[in-house]
Amino acid sequence: MPKPRKRLAGAAGPAGPDNKGPAGKRTKTKNPVGASATLGNSSPEKTSASKNCGKNLSSYWLMKSEPESRLEKGVDVKFSIEDLKAQPKQTACWDGVRNYQARNFLRAMQLGQEAFFYHSNCKEPGIAGLVKIVKEAYPDHTQFEKNNPHYDPSSKEDNPKWSMVDVQFVRMMKRYITLAELKIHYQAHKTTGGPLKNMALFTRQRLSIQPLTREEFDFILSLEEKEPS
């Protein structure tokens, strides 16, 4: 199996949505496996793990990744939406998630569902574009690779702990929706009962994979047509 450069994807980070922090404050990290290449199509196990998460929690998601270079155990975890767009078929596997709740969200994802690609742990965090799920959860190969920053010696091939999905680029946002702008709406909506009043980006900020309600998703899309707050 080819071993493309992998990204780390973390599940959590220090408190505060997206302040730069030490390793661990991670957002998702991506592993451009060319067009989710080999892994996407050979999927020996569609993995029962991906099917054991019960009822789907959401139809929309927010997935964090780091657009700026940062070495972790000698591996650059950088993976921006531009990097995804440059992959064969504009597709890659979303590997490296090492938080159980974030992993369970990955396992709940279904084909065709949409997610915001969120740039995290960078100078200006925010939503850069849209992706869709093109392969449901299957074992994350990086958990078995000893030279990978996300190697997990406690995970066994016959009972893998960690999963990943394949995502495909859909489009860039018409304009970059910054964390700062979203926070203004979130704070206002907490008072008015607006769509972002419970947005996980602020209430469960450490998670690199987050569910969105239809109302949250639609409201954020509507911001594309407006001037920044």
URPESUL-V474815 format. One line per field, one symbol per residue. ss: DSSP state (H for helix, E for strand, C for the rest). A space follows every 50 residues. Layout:
BEGIN
ss->???
END
This chain:
BEGIN
ss->CCCCCCCCCCCCCCCCCCCCCCCCCCCECCECCHHHHHHHHHCCCCCHHH HCCCCCCCCEEEEEEECCCCEECCEECCCCHHHHHCCHHHEEECCCCCCH HHHHHHHHCCCCCEEEEEEECCCCCEEEEEEEEEEEEEECHHHHCCCCCC CCCCCECCECCCEEEEEEEEEEEEEEEEHHHHHHHHHHHHHHCCCCCCCH HHHCCCCCEEEECHHHHHHHHHHCCCCCC
END
